[in-house]
Amino acid sequence: MGGGLRLNMNALDYLILALYFITVLGIGFAARRAIRTSVDFFLSGRSLPAWVTGLAFVSANLGALEIIGMAANGAQYGAMTVHYYWIGAVPAMVFLGIVMMPFYYGSKVRSVPEYLRLRFNRPTHLLNAISFAVAQVLIAGVNLYALALIMQALLGWPLWVAIVIGALIVLAYITIGGLSGAIYNEVLQFFVIIAGLVPITVIGLVKVGGVNGLMDAVRDSKLGEAGLHAWQNTGSTDNPLGAHWLGIVFGLGFVLSFGYWTTNFAEVQRALSARNMSAARRTPIIGAYPKLLIPLVTVIPGLIALVTVKGLGAEEGDLVYNNAIPLLMRDLLPNGVLGIAVTGLVASFMAGMAANVSGFNTVFTYDIWQAYFQRDRPDEYYVKVGRIATVVAVVVGIGTAFIAAGFSNIMNYIQALFSVFNAPLFGTFIIGMFWKRMSPLAGFWSLLAGTVVAIGTYLLHLADVVRFNSDLEESFWGAGLAFVTVAVVAAILTPLTRPKRNDELTGLVYGLSDATLKDDSLAGDTAWYRSPVLLGVIAVVLAALFYIPVF
């Protein structure tokens, strides 16, 4: 990335950035005072209110990928990018809150792999713990790489310096403050990110002549009229995404999104830290409301970049799609506002990476180290292991950041990772949760087979043996095939193997609930407007209505 992207930052901008770093570390130290046990370090002592966990939930997902990647997709694929929000996130977030959280929170598990150990067996648990740990350090690397790119481009820091400094700050506040340090920072980061992105959208729209001016300009761009529609021409693959509506609805709307939102422990962990069942169920649903509106500050800037940045969409150099947001910051924002925007971007990468790292340290400590190496050690020992695991995750993340550097659109890389790691897990999970007959052996082999099929699909795509219209279409298909494989293997093996007894499955499968969990709601949580079902239904209806203008 040459000098073409350097931002003209002045002392005021740097002051805003420095204040943010000091605040982040301060929150880490403040959170440290509340850490007395490992549950405090890894799950915030299960004491946080729903609005805090809800904003942290959406902020943990507002990482680099979301902001840089979705703006890149907005420029590359146009309005079709909204599928990632309205069909590819909101329904799954609502489903997690209404249907899945009672099992997670009610069974008092500390992680998603731990749920699989209780539902199936130790081999399934270990397989998932290892694959999750690998996925988290790979995704942390993507967030770190994106953070470094921003610092390199905007501030002129060499890539490796930016990677190391970004890593050290995240390392500091999680090692000091544990999950509370991460979560309270994520709430702060949510507001900082929005404050940084709104000016880009507003000033950008003014520059292109408002919404109508933007629509006219997109019609004249290389996307044409198709860039303004979400569903047109999805009966075939003749559209900017190269995707059929079946792939969008089943691959993205069902397998990829439900797989990500309902089994991704980095997200679920935020809901597990809520103070009671009602707050845990509302956490992802509260997060769904900001999620509905985030396309305004990601997809619209992508379209503005498409029509205002000449030559955007190059294979390499400053004009790759990933740079849509940084290029707009350079072109549109005055000093002061620029400092807020840079701080917002830095915050987004740190929120994403912190979610990966806090997910990794919990799963490594509880599901690998405690379960298979050192069983009955005192609690302080596991907090120490968690802190060491945090350091290891960050160091490995620095390494995986250089893998991510090999991709021109990091969103494509991340969707491939999700199709390999999340889709098979989701299949195993959802079938095991609703079909109590599914046996422990079927759980293990279906998870393994689904993962192998997803990896195989991706490798065949890379080797050009099987051709797809785009990398994203490959991830839709890879996810769909993995899910189907899991279902088929489970259906074949379950009748041949022995299931668990009903009393071993209480509170873990649908229809065998544990009646003692109903009454932990606090006064006020029973108010009608706090009903998870009501809030969830409204969110899904809004998602459907939002499609009307861009149909």
Beta strands, then each sheet from edge to edge (+ up, - down):
end
